[in-house]
Amino acid sequence: MRELRLYGSENVLEGSFEDIESLTLFCKFSNCQHTSEPGCAVQEAIENGTIDKSRLESYKKLQRELRYTAQKNNIQNNDKKQKLKMISKYRKQLTSFLPEIKQQKHSVKFLQKKLNNHS
């Protein structure tokens, strides 16, 4: 079985469910969930046979999947930002030690030369 992944925002559904989207404009409440609210134009269309109930279920399922994908992407982006911040912090700490490391490296070379000359 192949998997189909949805990318993008809920705008991806525009055009695919024009019939449902146009009916939502006629619902009594702007935040209608199209389940049992009074004055729901979508439920009325299902009752009179204009649209099939399974079509509404598909529409809602795709909306949920798109919201989930968007949330998942936000979490992943936040994780990436946190990692980049941590890397940047450690890089700054390491670069602050560079002068000291260079000095010690110079000291080690100096001591090695002295030891080689002494042998």
N, C-alpha and C positions, 0 to 999 in steps of 0.2 A: 504494500500500500504506500502510495506517495503522500508526502505531507505538503500542504500549501500553507505558507506563512504570509501573514498580512503585515505590511509595512505602511507607515504613514499615519495620518490622523483619521478622525471619523469622517472627514471630507471625502475619503476614498469611496465611501458608500454612495455619494451623490451620483445620481444617474442610474445606479443599479436598482434602486428602490424608489423611483420617482413617484409611483402610485401611492406608496405609504407616506413618503415625505410631503406630498401635496395634501394628503388628507390630514396630516398633523396640524396644518395651518387652520383647520376648521374645528379643532378640538376646543371645548369650552375653556379649559385651563392650559396655560402656556407650559406648565411643567407636567403635563399629562403623561403617564407611564403606559397608557393604552392597555390597561388591564381591566379595572372595574370602575374607573372614574365616570361620574355622570357627564353626559355630553361629549363622550369620546367619539370622534368621527371615524376613527380606525375601527373600533369595535362595532360601530354601526355598519360599516362597510362589510365586515366579516359576517355579521348577522344577516344582511340582505344579499350576501353572496357575491359582492363586487370583488373582494379579494379573499384569498384562502388563508385560513388561520396559520397554516404551516409557513406561509410567506412571511407573516409577521414574526413568527418564531425565528425564522432564518435571519431576518433583519435584526432582531434583538440579540441573537447569538453573535452575529458579526460585530455589532456595536460593543458587546462585552469583550470579545477577543481583541478588538482594536484598543479599547481602554487598557486591557491587561498588557498588551504589547507596549503601549506608550508608558505605562508605569514601570514595566521591566526595563525599558530603555533608559528612563530617568534614573532608576536605581543603578544601572550599569554605568551611566555617565557620571553619577555622583561618586561611585567607587573609583572610577578612573581619575576624577579630579582629586580625590583624597590621596591616591597613590602618587600622583604627580606632585602634590604639595609635600608629601613625605620625602620624595626623591629630591626635590628642590631644597628642603630643609637640610637633609644630610649632605647634599653637595655644598651648601654654604658652610656647614660645619667643617667639612673636609678641606675646602679651600682656605678656611681660616687657619688651618694647621700647616699649610704649604710652606710659609716662610721658615717655620720651625723645622720642618722635615728637610728642607733644602740646607739649612744650617747644619743639621745633624749629618746629612749626607756629606757635606763638605768636611766636617770634622772627622768622619770615618775615613774619607779619602786621605786626609792629612795624616791621620794616625797610621794608615796602611803604608803610606810613603815613608814615614819615619821608621816604621818597623822593617820595611824592605831595605832601606838604606843602612840600617843597623846590622842587618844579617850578614 
